[in-house]
Amino acid sequence: MQRKKGSVLVALSGGIDSAVTAFLLKEQGLKVEGLCLELLDDTFLKAKEAQRESARRISAHLGIKVHFLNRQETFYSEVVSYFFSTYQKGLTPNPCIFCNPRIKFKEGLSLTRQLALDLFATGHYARIGEHQEFGIVLMKGADIKKDQSYFLHRLDPKWLRRILFPLGALEKARVKEIARSSGLGSIVLKESQEVCFIEGDYRMFIKRMGKEINCYSLFEKGPIILKRTGEVVGTHKGLFNYTVGQRRGLGIPWKEPYYVLRLDTAKNAVIIGTREEALRSSFLVSDVNWLVPSEEVIGRSVDVKIRSRHRPAPGIIEKTGSGEGVFRVEFQEPQPGVAPGQAAVFYLNDVVLGGGVICG
């Protein structure tokens, strides 16, 4: 969908995707300015300085102005605290999903308005299009291997008219070619980590945070229990080390592979079982953000994605009696790894319909 506007604010992370985004928009003749959100605390001083310098190099190379905005405290309260507290509850968090609407796009669109610019753009691999039935919609990126629409499902649908995803129609290989030919390839940062505020193993980060607030119960060892017999077959190293669907790292020498089925916080136990026992035909989802009218989705056959690397599976979304805003998803074929705390995102072909948090 082509939208003719004269000015745009681009989120500059310092990496290749955001740099190429700014380059492409400037090549189209738009007035381009950059936004570098500074979210990390001084624990990541080296990374903060590298991001700042990369943003400056990109802005100088392209001849655009860049604005630096410190939202460290908001990031900690909205994202880092959520990440830690979710593990405390025996759930599996996904911080990027909440960071996008609560910080990146909220702050980006706010600054866009303050600067009297027309649009806000990011380097996400997703698209915005016009659908005959739903109007302006969020869509998958053309490069399925890089598609990031799963992480954007919590955006406010009213925002879509003011957002651009210039990389949405491109493959990653093409973006790298553009970076090389434009001279950006040598001045950008390396590809970012999956979780930006963690260096190395997330388990070490959880341990550090737990010690800072004297939450030692999080690290207590407990039984690993075989579901079908109730037998204790091992000892876990703290529930935060495990997630539903996990197979490796259980330390259970058995003839057949076992999977984590559930984290029982009341008993401080990891419940395991066979692959067949790990399959789920249905689950509950709450806190749903609808990008299209919900009445157009309830009872309709859609594709459901239950984690970022999951191949969407056909299913039907139904209302439940479990409370307002809680829905049941019924798969056509049972799926493994339905992890409470993770996001379930609903699609109709390439269109993102909405999504919520798996809660049971």
VOBAPA-464902 format. One record per residue (C-alpha): residue in one letter; y, z, x; residue number from 0. Coordinates in steps of 0.001 Angstrom, whole numbers, plus 524288, in hexadecimal, padded with zeros to 5 digits. Each point is the difference from the previous one (the first is absolute). Layout:
N
res: A&Y: Y&Z: Z&X: X&n: NUM
...
***
This chain:
360
res: M&Y: 80000&Z: 80000&X: 80000&n: 0
res: Q&Y: 80CE2&Z: 7FBA6&X: 8060F&n: 1
res: R&Y: 80BEB&Z: 8088D&X: 7FDC6&n: 2
res: K&Y: 80CFF&Z: 7FAF4&X: 804F4&n: 3
res: K&Y: 807C7&Z: 80B90&X: 804E8&n: 4
res: G&Y: 809E5&Z: 800A3&X: 80AE0&n: 5
res: S&Y: 7FD42&Z: 80CDF&X: 8070E&n: 6
res: V&Y: 7F461&Z: 80890&X: 8033B&n: 7
res: L&Y: 7FCD7&Z: 80CE7&X: 806A3&n: 8
res: V&Y: 7F372&Z: 7FF78&X: 80810&n: 9
res: A&Y: 7F7DD&Z: 80BF3&X: 80361&n: 10
res: L&Y: 7FE81&Z: 7FF4A&X: 80EDA&n: 11
res: S&Y: 7F4B6&Z: 8081B&X: 80535&n: 12
res: G&Y: 80130&Z: 7F9E1&X: 80D6E&n: 13
res: G&Y: 7F347&Z: 7F89B&X: 7FE55&n: 14
res: I&Y: 7FCBB&Z: 7F19C&X: 7FEF2&n: 15
res: D&Y: 7FF1A&Z: 7FF21&X: 7F12B&n: 16
res: S&Y: 80D63&Z: 8059A&X: 7FCFE&n: 17
res: A&Y: 80636&Z: 7F849&X: 80B2D&n: 18
res: V&Y: 7FA87&Z: 7F31C&X: 7FB09&n: 19
res: T&Y: 8044B&Z: 803B2&X: 7F23B&n: 20
res: A&Y: 80E1E&Z: 8015B&X: 8049E&n: 21
res: F&Y: 7FF03&Z: 7F35B&X: 807CD&n: 22
res: L&Y: 7FAD8&Z: 7F80B&X: 7F47D&n: 23
res: L&Y: 80A7E&Z: 804F3&X: 7F6C3&n: 24
res: K&Y: 80AC4&Z: 7FD0E&X: 809AE&n: 25
res: E&Y: 7FA5E&Z: 7F25E&X: 801EE&n: 26
res: Q&Y: 8015E&Z: 7FE11&X: 7F14C&n: 27
res: G&Y: 80E95&Z: 80247&X: 80167&n: 28
res: L&Y: 8009E&Z: 80DA0&X: 7FA26&n: 29
res: K&Y: 808CD&Z: 80AB7&X: 8050C&n: 30
res: V&Y: 7F646&Z: 80989&X: 8061D&n: 31
res: E&Y: 80193&Z: 80E3E&X: 803CD&n: 32
res: G&Y: 7F573&Z: 80949&X: 804C3&n: 33
res: L&Y: 7FBBD&Z: 80DBD&X: 7FC59&n: 34
res: C&Y: 7F886&Z: 8086C&X: 809A6&n: 35
res: L&Y: 7FAC3&Z: 80C13&X: 7F924&n: 36
res: E&Y: 7FDE1&Z: 80B28&X: 80986&n: 37
res: L&Y: 7F562&Z: 8087F&X: 7FA2D&n: 38
res: L&Y: 7F8E1&Z: 806A9&X: 80B30&n: 39
res: D&Y: 80393&Z: 80D30&X: 805CC&n: 40
res: D&Y: 80211&Z: 802DC&X: 80E71&n: 41
res: T&Y: 7F158&Z: 801A7&X: 801FF&n: 42
res: F&Y: 8003C&Z: 7F12F&X: 80079&n: 43
res: L&Y: 80C34&Z: 7FEE2&X: 8085F&n: 44
res: K&Y: 7FA9B&Z: 7F4E5&X: 80848&n: 45
res: A&Y: 7FBED&Z: 7F83F&X: 7F3FC&n: 46
res: K&Y: 80D3B&Z: 80270&X: 7F985&n: 47
res: E&Y: 80765&Z: 7FB01&X: 80BD1&n: 48
res: A&Y: 7F731&Z: 7F40F&X: 8010C&n: 49
res: Q&Y: 80240&Z: 7FC9A&X: 7F1AF&n: 50
res: R&Y: 80EA7&Z: 801B6&X: 8013E&n: 51
res: E&Y: 800C2&Z: 7F779&X: 80C25&n: 52
res: S&Y: 7F76C&Z: 7F575&X: 7F9FF&n: 53
res: A&Y: 80887&Z: 7FF9B&X: 7F3CC&n: 54
res: R&Y: 80C04&Z: 7FE7B&X: 80898&n: 55
res: R&Y: 7F9AD&Z: 7F501&X: 807CE&n: 56
res: I&Y: 7FC29&Z: 7F8D8&X: 7F397&n: 57
res: S&Y: 80D8C&Z: 80169&X: 7FA09&n: 58
res: A&Y: 80677&Z: 7FB32&X: 80C83&n: 59
res: H&Y: 7F698&Z: 7F487&X: 80115&n: 60
res: L&Y: 8027E&Z: 7FBD7&X: 7F1F2&n: 61
res: G&Y: 80E5B&Z: 8038F&X: 7FFD4&n: 62
res: I&Y: 7FF08&Z: 80954&X: 7F487&n: 63
res: K&Y: 80520&Z: 80DA1&X: 7FD8D&n: 64
res: V&Y: 7F60A&Z: 80B14&X: 7FF48&n: 65
res: H&Y: 801CA&Z: 80CF9&X: 7F8E4&n: 66
res: F&Y: 7F891&Z: 80C1B&X: 80492&n: 67
res: L&Y: 7FC98&Z: 809CB&X: 7F569&n: 68
res: N&Y: 7F9CA&Z: 80D26&X: 80306&n: 69
res: R&Y: 7F70A&Z: 804BA&X: 7F52D&n: 70
res: Q&Y: 7F77F&Z: 808F1&X: 80821&n: 71
res: E&Y: 8009E&Z: 80BAC&X: 7F6BF&n: 72
res: T&Y: 7FD2B&Z: 7F7D1&X: 7F3F6&n: 73
res: F&Y: 7F49F&Z: 7F980&X: 806D6&n: 74
res: Y&Y: 7FA39&Z: 80D22&X: 80397&n: 75
res: S&Y: 80150&Z: 805AC&X: 7F257&n: 76
res: E&Y: 7FBB4&Z: 7F3D6&X: 7F899&n: 77
res: V&Y: 7F593&Z: 7FA4A&X: 808E3&n: 78
res: V&Y: 7FB54&Z: 808DB&X: 80AFE&n: 79
res: S&Y: 7FEDB&Z: 80C04&X: 7F74A&n: 80
res: Y&Y: 7F8ED&Z: 7F7F5&X: 7F5B5&n: 81
res: F&Y: 7F677&Z: 7FB2A&X: 80A6C&n: 82
res: F&Y: 7FCA8&Z: 80DC3&X: 80482&n: 83
res: S&Y: 7FF72&Z: 80659&X: 7F285&n: 84
res: T&Y: 7F6ED&Z: 7F55B&X: 7FAFF&n: 85
res: Y&Y: 7F633&Z: 80313&X: 80AAC&n: 86
res: Q&Y: 80168&Z: 80E69&X: 7FC96&n: 87
res: K&Y: 7FB2F&Z: 7FCA8&X: 7F256&n: 88
res: G&Y: 7F40C&Z: 7F8CE&X: 80537&n: 89
res: L&Y: 805A6&Z: 7F2BA&X: 7FC52&n: 90
res: T&Y: 802AE&Z: 7F393&X: 807A3&n: 91
res: P&Y: 80E83&Z: 7FC77&X: 800FB&n: 92
res: N&Y: 8069D&Z: 7F2E8&X: 80204&n: 93
res: P&Y: 80DBD&Z: 802D3&X: 80534&n: 94
res: C&Y: 80521&Z: 7F1FA&X: 8006C&n: 95
res: I&Y: 7FE49&Z: 7FEA3&X: 7F15E&n: 96
res: F&Y: 809AA&Z: 80B02&X: 7FD60&n: 97
res: C&Y: 8090E&Z: 7FD44&X: 80B6B&n: 98
res: N&Y: 8032D&Z: 7F259&X: 7FB01&n: 99
res: P&Y: 80606&Z: 803C2&X: 7F2D5&n: 100
res: R&Y: 80534&Z: 80D72&X: 80390&n: 101
res: I&Y: 80675&Z: 7FC63&X: 80CDD&n: 102
res: K&Y: 7FF7D&Z: 7F211&X: 80534&n: 103
res: F&Y: 8036F&Z: 7F85F&X: 7F3C2&n: 104
res: K&Y: 807FF&Z: 80AC2&X: 7F9B3&n: 105
res: E&Y: 8089A&Z: 8016A&X: 80C0A&n: 106
res: G&Y: 8003B&Z: 7F170&X: 802A8&n: 107
res: L&Y: 80466&Z: 7FC50&X: 7F260&n: 108
res: S&Y: 809F2&Z: 80AFC&X: 7FFE9&n: 109
res: L&Y: 80634&Z: 7FB31&X: 80CA0&n: 110
res: T&Y: 7FF79&Z: 7F20D&X: 7FAFE&n: 111
res: R&Y: 8088F&Z: 80422&X: 7F49A&n: 112
res: Q&Y: 8092A&Z: 807ED&X: 808A2&n: 113
res: L&Y: 8021D&Z: 7F465&X: 808FB&n: 114
res: A&Y: 8020E&Z: 7F6EB&X: 7F444&n: 115
res: L&Y: 7F4B2&Z: 7F75A&X: 80463&n: 116
res: D&Y: 7F786&Z: 7F866&X: 7F686&n: 117
res: L&Y: 7F1E6&Z: 8027C&X: 803F7&n: 118
res: F&Y: 7F72A&Z: 808E5&X: 807EA&n: 119
res: A&Y: 7F513&Z: 7F9F4&X: 80833&n: 120
res: T&Y: 7F46B&Z: 8056D&X: 8078C&n: 121
res: G&Y: 7F556&Z: 7FA1C&X: 80857&n: 122
res: H&Y: 7F4F4&Z: 80365&X: 7F6A7&n: 123
res: Y&Y: 7F580&Z: 7F5E2&X: 7FD79&n: 124
res: A&Y: 801EB&Z: 7FF4C&X: 7F155&n: 125
res: R&Y: 8070E&Z: 7F71A&X: 7F684&n: 126
res: I&Y: 808DC&Z: 800F3&X: 7F445&n: 127
res: G&Y: 7FE4E&Z: 7F59E&X: 7F5B9&n: 128
res: E&Y: 8025E&Z: 7FCB8&X: 7F1DA&n: 129
res: H&Y: 7F4A1&Z: 8013F&X: 7F6A7&n: 130
res: Q&Y: 7FFD9&Z: 7F96A&X: 7F2BC&n: 131
res: E&Y: 7FAF1&Z: 80C3F&X: 7F93E&n: 132
res: F&Y: 805E7&Z: 80B1F&X: 8080D&n: 133
res: G&Y: 80CB6&Z: 7FA89&X: 8057E&n: 134
res: I&Y: 803C0&Z: 803F7&X: 80DEB&n: 135
res: V&Y: 7F3CC&Z: 80540&X: 806BA&n: 136
res: L&Y: 7FAD9&Z: 8052B&X: 80CE4&n: 137
res: M&Y: 7F533&Z: 7F76A&X: 80599&n: 138
res: K&Y: 7F644&Z: 7FFFC&X: 80B20&n: 139
res: G&Y: 803FF&Z: 7F9F3&X: 80CDF&n: 140
res: A&Y: 7FAAD&Z: 7F26B&X: 802BB&n: 141
res: D&Y: 7F8F8&Z: 804FA&X: 80C2B&n: 142
res: I&Y: 7F542&Z: 80810&X: 7F9AA&n: 143
res: K&Y: 7FC75&Z: 80680&X: 80CE9&n: 144
res: K&Y: 80DE9&Z: 80533&X: 8013A&n: 145
res: D&Y: 80333&Z: 8020A&X: 7F190&n: 146
res: Q&Y: 807A2&Z: 80CBC&X: 7FE3E&n: 147
res: S&Y: 80225&Z: 7FFDE&X: 7F150&n: 148
res: Y&Y: 7F6C7&Z: 80BB6&X: 7FEC3&n: 149
res: F&Y: 80A22&Z: 8085E&X: 80717&n: 150
res: L&Y: 80B22&Z: 7FB56&X: 7F745&n: 151
res: H&Y: 7FA81&Z: 802BA&X: 7F282&n: 152
res: R&Y: 808AF&Z: 80BFD&X: 7FDE9&n: 153
res: L&Y: 80CCF&Z: 7F871&X: 800C8&n: 154
res: D&Y: 808EB&Z: 800E2&X: 7F432&n: 155
res: P&Y: 7FE40&Z: 7F325&X: 7F887&n: 156
res: K&Y: 80EC9&Z: 7FF6A&X: 7FE15&n: 157
res: W&Y: 80170&Z: 7FEB4&X: 80EC1&n: 158
res: L&Y: 7F86E&Z: 7F350&X: 80101&n: 159
res: R&Y: 80BAA&Z: 7F773&X: 7FCA4&n: 160
res: R&Y: 8073A&Z: 80505&X: 80BFB&n: 161
res: I&Y: 7F4CD&Z: 7FF65&X: 809D8&n: 162
res: L&Y: 7FBB5&Z: 7F518&X: 8091B&n: 163
res: F&Y: 7F33B&Z: 7FE94&X: 80778&n: 164
res: P&Y: 8025E&Z: 7F3FA&X: 8089F&n: 165
res: L&Y: 7F2CD&Z: 80148&X: 806D3&n: 166
res: G&Y: 7F842&Z: 80047&X: 7F368&n: 167
res: A&Y: 7FCB1&Z: 7F19E&X: 80038&n: 168
res: L&Y: 7FCC5&Z: 7FFBC&X: 80E8F&n: 169
res: E&Y: 7F407&Z: 8030D&X: 80803&n: 170
res: K&Y: 80121&Z: 809A6&X: 80B36&n: 171
res: A&Y: 7FD15&Z: 7F555&X: 809F7&n: 172
res: R&Y: 80BCB&Z: 7F85C&X: 7FB3C&n: 173
res: V&Y: 808B2&Z: 80C0C&X: 80104&n: 174
res: K&Y: 7FBDD&Z: 801B5&X: 80E2D&n: 175
res: E&Y: 80331&Z: 7F1B9&X: 802AB&n: 176
res: I&Y: 80D94&Z: 801AB&X: 7FA32&n: 177
res: A&Y: 8022D&Z: 80C30&X: 80843&n: 178
res: R&Y: 7FC66&Z: 7F8B2&X: 80C68&n: 179
res: S&Y: 8080F&Z: 7F3ED&X: 7FD16&n: 180
res: S&Y: 80BF3&Z: 807F1&X: 7FC03&n: 181
res: G&Y: 7FFB8&Z: 808A8&X: 80C13&n: 182
res: L&Y: 7FCCC&Z: 80C41&X: 7F82F&n: 183
res: G&Y: 7F219&Z: 80181&X: 804CD&n: 184
res: S&Y: 803E4&Z: 80611&X: 80CFC&n: 185
res: I&Y: 809B0&Z: 809F8&X: 7FAAD&n: 186
res: V&Y: 7F8E9&Z: 80620&X: 7F47C&n: 187
res: L&Y: 7F753&Z: 80C03&X: 7FFE9&n: 188
res: K&Y: 7F149&Z: 7FF00&X: 7FFBE&n: 189
res: E&Y: 7F941&Z: 8007E&X: 7F2C9&n: 190
res: S&Y: 8022F&Z: 80D3D&X: 7F9A3&n: 191
res: Q&Y: 7F554&Z: 80A04&X: 7FD76&n: 192
res: E&Y: 7F9CE&Z: 8019A&X: 7F2AA&n: 193
res: V&Y: 8067C&Z: 80D54&X: 7FE66&n: 194
res: C&Y: 80D3B&Z: 7FFBD&X: 806C3&n: 195
res: F&Y: 801A5&Z: 80EB1&X: 801BF&n: 196
res: I&Y: 7F2CF&Z: 80226&X: 80692&n: 197
res: E&Y: 7FCCC&Z: 7FCF6&X: 80E1A&n: 198
res: G&Y: 7F161&Z: 7FFA4&X: 80235&n: 199
res: D&Y: 7F610&Z: 80688&X: 7F722&n: 200
res: Y&Y: 80584&Z: 804E8&X: 7F30E&n: 201
res: R&Y: 7F719&Z: 80BD5&X: 8010D&n: 202
res: M&Y: 807D4&Z: 80517&X: 80B8A&n: 203
res: F&Y: 80C6B&Z: 7FE78&X: 7F7F8&n: 204
res: I&Y: 7FA13&Z: 807C3&X: 7F4BE&n: 205
res: K&Y: 7FBCF&Z: 80ABB&X: 8095A&n: 206
res: R&Y: 80D9B&Z: 800F0&X: 805D8&n: 207
res: M&Y: 80693&Z: 800D1&X: 7F2B2&n: 208
res: G&Y: 7F613&Z: 809E8&X: 7FB27&n: 209
res: K&Y: 80263&Z: 808E1&X: 80BA1&n: 210
res: E&Y: 80EBC&Z: 7FEEF&X: 7FE45&n: 211
res: I&Y: 7FF15&Z: 805BA&X: 7F244&n: 212
res: N&Y: 7F469&Z: 80908&X: 802CB&n: 213
res: C&Y: 7F70E&Z: 7F868&X: 7F6E1&n: 214
res: Y&Y: 7F375&Z: 802D7&X: 8074B&n: 215
res: S&Y: 7F74A&Z: 7FF34&X: 7F3FC&n: 216
res: L&Y: 80110&Z: 7F151&X: 80126&n: 217
res: F&Y: 7F7E1&Z: 80057&X: 80C75&n: 218
res: E&Y: 7F50D&Z: 808B3&X: 7FB15&n: 219
res: K&Y: 7F264&Z: 7FAAF&X: 801F9&n: 220
res: G&Y: 7F6D9&Z: 7FF49&X: 7F479&n: 221
res: P&Y: 7F341&Z: 7FA64&X: 7FAE0&n: 222
res: I&Y: 7FC54&Z: 7F1C5&X: 7FE94&n: 223
res: I&Y: 7F7BD&Z: 7FF87&X: 7F3B3&n: 224
res: L&Y: 7F67C&Z: 7F57F&X: 7FBB0&n: 225
res: K&Y: 80346&Z: 7FD42&X: 7F1C7&n: 226
res: R&Y: 7F28B&Z: 7FCDE&X: 7FAA8&n: 227
res: T&Y: 7F97A&Z: 80C53&X: 8055E&n: 228
res: G&Y: 80B20&Z: 80993&X: 80239&n: 229
res: E&Y: 7FADA&Z: 801DD&X: 80DCA&n: 230
res: V&Y: 80968&Z: 8038C&X: 80AF1&n: 231
res: V&Y: 7FD86&Z: 7F595&X: 80A5C&n: 232
res: G&Y: 80B2E&Z: 8026A&X: 80954&n: 233
res: T&Y: 80D32&Z: 80633&X: 802BF&n: 234
res: H&Y: 80D09&Z: 7F914&X: 7FE86&n: 235
res: K&Y: 80BC7&Z: 801EA&X: 808F2&n: 236
res: G&Y: 80A48&Z: 801CD&X: 7F562&n: 237
res: L&Y: 80192&Z: 7F811&X: 7F388&n: 238
res: F&Y: 80BC3&Z: 7F875&X: 80516&n: 239
res: N&Y: 7F6E3&Z: 7F8F0&X: 80982&n: 240
res: Y&Y: 7F8F8&Z: 7F921&X: 7F4C2&n: 241
res: T&Y: 802DC&Z: 7F6AC&X: 7F4F3&n: 242
res: V&Y: 7F826&Z: 7FB1F&X: 7F46F&n: 243
res: G&Y: 7F7E2&Z: 7F42B&X: 803C2&n: 244
res: Q&Y: 7FF55&Z: 803AD&X: 80E67&n: 245
res: R&Y: 7F30D&Z: 7FD2E&X: 806B5&n: 246
res: R&Y: 8024B&Z: 801C0&X: 80E91&n: 247
res: G&Y: 80291&Z: 80CE9&X: 806A5&n: 248
res: L&Y: 7F7E0&Z: 8089F&X: 7F70B&n: 249
res: G&Y: 7F6A1&Z: 803F4&X: 80AD4&n: 250
res: I&Y: 7F44F&Z: 7FFFC&X: 7F6D9&n: 251
res: P&Y: 7F3CC&Z: 7FA5F&X: 806B3&n: 252
res: W&Y: 7F915&Z: 7FA16&X: 7F446&n: 253
res: K&Y: 7F783&Z: 7F40F&X: 7FDA6&n: 254
res: E&Y: 809D5&Z: 7FA21&X: 7F692&n: 255
res: P&Y: 80EDB&Z: 7FFDC&X: 8010F&n: 256
res: Y&Y: 8076D&Z: 809EF&X: 7F7F9&n: 257
res: Y&Y: 80DC1&Z: 7FF21&X: 7FA8A&n: 258
res: V&Y: 80A2F&Z: 809FA&X: 7FC35&n: 259
res: L&Y: 7FFBD&Z: 800FB&X: 7F12A&n: 260
res: R&Y: 8098E&Z: 80B24&X: 7FDB5&n: 261
res: L&Y: 807FB&Z: 80A60&X: 806DC&n: 262
res: D&Y: 7FDEA&Z: 80CF4&X: 7F8FE&n: 263
res: T&Y: 80BFA&Z: 80833&X: 8036F&n: 264
res: A&Y: 7FB53&Z: 80B9F&X: 7F7E0&n: 265
res: K&Y: 7F39C&Z: 8012F&X: 80838&n: 266
res: N&Y: 805E5&Z: 7FA0B&X: 80C51&n: 267
res: A&Y: 7F4AB&Z: 7F676&X: 7FFD8&n: 268
res: V&Y: 7FDD4&Z: 7F19E&X: 802E6&n: 269
res: I&Y: 7F6A9&Z: 7FA1A&X: 7F604&n: 270
res: I&Y: 7F84A&Z: 7F448&X: 80505&n: 271
res: G&Y: 7F649&Z: 7F66D&X: 7FA50&n: 272
res: T&Y: 7FA32&Z: 7F275&X: 800D6&n: 273
res: R&Y: 80773&Z: 7F349&X: 7FE86&n: 274
res: E&Y: 7FB10&Z: 7FEDC&X: 7F211&n: 275
res: E&Y: 8057A&Z: 80D84&X: 7FCFE&n: 276
res: A&Y: 80CFC&Z: 7FBF6&X: 8061C&n: 277
res: L&Y: 801DB&Z: 7F51D&X: 7F608&n: 278
res: R&Y: 8094E&Z: 802B3&X: 7F4B1&n: 279
res: S&Y: 80083&Z: 7F86E&X: 7F33A&n: 280
res: S&Y: 80C96&Z: 80672&X: 7FB8B&n: 281
res: F&Y: 80AD3&Z: 80929&X: 80448&n: 282
res: L&Y: 80CBC&Z: 805F3&X: 7FB2B&n: 283
res: V&Y: 80D8F&Z: 7FC48&X: 804A8&n: 284
res: S&Y: 80CD2&Z: 8072F&X: 7FDB0&n: 285
res: D&Y: 80E68&Z: 7FEB5&X: 80380&n: 286
res: V&Y: 7FF6E&Z: 7F179&X: 7FD16&n: 287
res: N&Y: 80BA3&Z: 7F775&X: 80343&n: 288
res: W&Y: 7FFF5&Z: 7F3F2&X: 7F75B&n: 289
res: L&Y: 8068A&Z: 7F3B3&X: 80520&n: 290
res: V&Y: 7FD42&Z: 7F8F5&X: 7F337&n: 291
res: P&Y: 7FF3F&Z: 805B5&X: 7F22D&n: 292
res: S&Y: 7F422&Z: 808E6&X: 7FF5D&n: 293
res: E&Y: 7FC35&Z: 7FAF4&X: 7F299&n: 294
res: E&Y: 7FD9A&Z: 7F2CA&X: 8064E&n: 295
res: V&Y: 7F601&Z: 8060E&X: 8093B&n: 296
res: I&Y: 7F889&Z: 80A68&X: 7F84E&n: 297
res: G&Y: 7F2EF&Z: 7FAB7&X: 7FB92&n: 298
res: R&Y: 80193&Z: 7F3A0&X: 807ED&n: 299
res: S&Y: 7F6C7&Z: 7FB7F&X: 80AC2&n: 300
res: V&Y: 8073A&Z: 8013F&X: 80D00&n: 301
res: D&Y: 7FCD7&Z: 80135&X: 80E70&n: 302
res: V&Y: 80071&Z: 80DBE&X: 8059F&n: 303
res: K&Y: 80242&Z: 80351&X: 80E47&n: 304
res: I&Y: 7FC7B&Z: 80DFF&X: 803BD&n: 305
res: R&Y: 8045C&Z: 7FFF1&X: 80E4F&n: 306
res: S&Y: 807D2&Z: 7F6EB&X: 8089C&n: 307
res: R&Y: 7F43F&Z: 7F8DD&X: 805AD&n: 308
res: H&Y: 7F7EC&Z: 7FFCE&X: 7F394&n: 309
res: R&Y: 7FD0F&Z: 7F2D5&X: 7F9FD&n: 310
res: P&Y: 8053F&Z: 8010D&X: 7F205&n: 311
res: A&Y: 7F537&Z: 801BD&X: 7F5FF&n: 312
res: P&Y: 80082&Z: 7FC54&X: 7F188&n: 313
res: G&Y: 80217&Z: 80B1F&X: 7F696&n: 314
res: I&Y: 80668&Z: 80464&X: 7F361&n: 315
res: I&Y: 80A93&Z: 80A6D&X: 7FEA0&n: 316
res: E&Y: 7FF17&Z: 808CA&X: 7F425&n: 317
res: K&Y: 807A1&Z: 80B6C&X: 7FA79&n: 318
res: T&Y: 7F984&Z: 80D59&X: 80049&n: 319
res: G&Y: 8012D&Z: 80D0C&X: 7F941&n: 320
res: S&Y: 8020C&Z: 806C2&X: 80D07&n: 321
res: G&Y: 80EAB&Z: 800BB&X: 7FE6F&n: 322
res: E&Y: 80BD2&Z: 7F744&X: 7FF74&n: 323
res: G&Y: 80091&Z: 7F668&X: 80B30&n: 324
res: V&Y: 7F194&Z: 80116&X: 80393&n: 325
res: F&Y: 7F7C8&Z: 7F3B0&X: 7FEFE&n: 326
res: R&Y: 7F1C7&Z: 7FCA3&X: 80225&n: 327
res: V&Y: 7FBD7&Z: 7F44E&X: 80818&n: 328
res: E&Y: 7F2BA&Z: 7FA37&X: 7FCCB&n: 329
res: F&Y: 7FA63&Z: 7F6DD&X: 80A57&n: 330
res: Q&Y: 7F76F&Z: 7F48E&X: 7FC5A&n: 331
res: E&Y: 7F7E5&Z: 80329&X: 80C17&n: 332
res: P&Y: 7FF71&Z: 80DAB&X: 80622&n: 333
res: Q&Y: 8083F&Z: 801A6&X: 80C4C&n: 334
res: P&Y: 7FEBD&Z: 80907&X: 80BD3&n: 335
res: G&Y: 80AB2&Z: 80855&X: 805F3&n: 336
res: V&Y: 807FD&Z: 803F9&X: 7F416&n: 337
res: A&Y: 80802&Z: 80A68&X: 806EE&n: 338
res: P&Y: 808A2&Z: 80986&X: 7F84E&n: 339
res: G&Y: 80DD8&Z: 7FFAF&X: 8054A&n: 340
res: Q&Y: 7FF72&Z: 7F19B&X: 80385&n: 341
res: A&Y: 806D7&Z: 7F59D&X: 7F7E2&n: 342
res: A&Y: 7F9A2&Z: 7F6F2&X: 7F639&n: 343
res: V&Y: 807ED&Z: 7F396&X: 7FE38&n: 344
res: F&Y: 7FE2C&Z: 7F64B&X: 7F4ED&n: 345
res: Y&Y: 8011D&Z: 7F133&X: 80135&n: 346
res: L&Y: 7FF88&Z: 7F432&X: 7F730&n: 347
res: N&Y: 7FD12&Z: 7F4FB&X: 8096E&n: 348
res: D&Y: 80B36&Z: 80151&X: 809E9&n: 349
res: V&Y: 808C6&Z: 80843&X: 7F753&n: 350
res: V&Y: 80125&Z: 80EB2&X: 80271&n: 351
res: L&Y: 7FF81&Z: 806C4&X: 7F2C9&n: 352
res: G&Y: 801B9&Z: 80DE0&X: 804E5&n: 353
res: G&Y: 7F815&Z: 80B14&X: 80589&n: 354
res: G&Y: 7FE1C&Z: 80E92&X: 800C4&n: 355
res: V&Y: 7F934&Z: 80B26&X: 80702&n: 356
res: I&Y: 7F14C&Z: 801A1&X: 7FEEC&n: 357
res: C&Y: 7FE0E&Z: 80D8C&X: 7FA3C&n: 358
res: G&Y: 7F1CC&Z: 800FD&X: 7FBDE&n: 359
***
